[in-house]
Amino acid sequence: MAYVSRRFASQLSSGQRVFNAFREWYVSACGYRQLGLRKDDLMNEEDIPELTEAVRRLPEEEQNLRMFRMKRALDLSMKHQLLPKEEWTKPEEDVEYLTPILDSVIAERKEREHWNWK
């Protein structure tokens, strides 16, 4: 996520400031950070077939952390609870860890299809 620091906020137009404020509100309203999840944890393997390969390419430690976050969020959701505020995912922790790998897997698939087609 592109987070704009307060130092550069004064250089933005009013439309950009309104958009950034709305984006921050919307991400907060989604509630996934209150369950300890990251944005990339929300991707569904049934919707994106290449996601399974991308997860497989993650380092083992990151795979384990992803599975822990997902199991903990499922448990909290079933109990209708949220994490304590100090354990919520902070905006600076909510980085795209899976998207770059997924993009490379999709590019490889497209290249493979291109070469198989010829």
N, C-alpha and C positions, 0 to 999 in steps of 0.2 A: 504494500500500500504506500502510496505517496503521501507522506506526512509533511506538512508545511510547518516549519518552525515559526515561532512568534516574530523572530527577527525579520523574516522575509514576508510575513503576512502584510506588513504595511506597503509592500511593493505590488501587491495583487490588486486587481480591479475589484469593484464592489460585487460584481457578478461571480467572480472566482471565490471571493470570501464567503458569499452566500452558499455557493456550491460546496465549499469545504466544510462549512458549518453543518449543512444538511447531510453530507457524507458521514461526518463524525457522529451525528445524531443517529443516522440510519444504522451504522455499524453497531452502535451501542444498543439500539432497539432490537437488532436481530437476536441478541442474547447468546451467541455462541461463545463469546469471550467470557461470559459469566459462568459457563460450564467448563472453562479451561481449554477450549478448542482453538485452533488456528484456522484461518480462512481455507487453506489447502486441505484441511481435514474434512471439509464439507463436500468435497467431490465424491461422486458416487461411481463405483466401479461398473455398475450396470449401464450407466449412461455413457461412460467413456471407456471403451474396451482397452485402450492403451494404458489406462491407469494401473492395471495389474503389473505390467512390465515396468512402469515408472517406479512403483513402490518396491518392486523386487530389486531395482538398481540403487535404491537408497542404502546408505550404510546401515548395518545391523542395529546400531544404537538408535538411529533416527526411526527405524521401523518399530523398534520396541517402544520408543516414546510416543509415536503416533498411535499404536495399538492401546497403550495405557490411557492416553487422552480420550480416545474413542470409548473405551470400556467405562472409564470414570464418568464421562458425559452421559452414557446410556444409563448407568446406575443412578446418577443424580436425576435424570429425566424420569425414570420409573418411580422415584421417591418424591417427585415434585419438589425438588430442592435445588438450591444454587450453591456454588462454592462460596466460602468466606471471601469478602472483597479483596483481601490481600493476596489471594490465590488466583484471581481473575487474570486472564491473559492481557498483558499490557500492550498498547499499540506498537511499541518498539519491539516486542517479542513476536508480534503477528506478522512474520515475514513469509514470503513465498519460498518454501523449501522444496516443494514438489513440482511446481509449475515449470521451472527451467528444464527439469529432467523430462517431464511430460511433453514439453515442446520438442525436445530432441527426439523422443520416441515417435511422435507424430511425423516429424520431418523425415526420419528414417523410413517409416512405413510408406510415406508418399514417394520417396525416392525409389524404394523397392518396387512399388506399383508402377512407377514411371519406367523403370528398366525392364520389368517383366512384360509391360505392354508392348514394348518395341520389338 
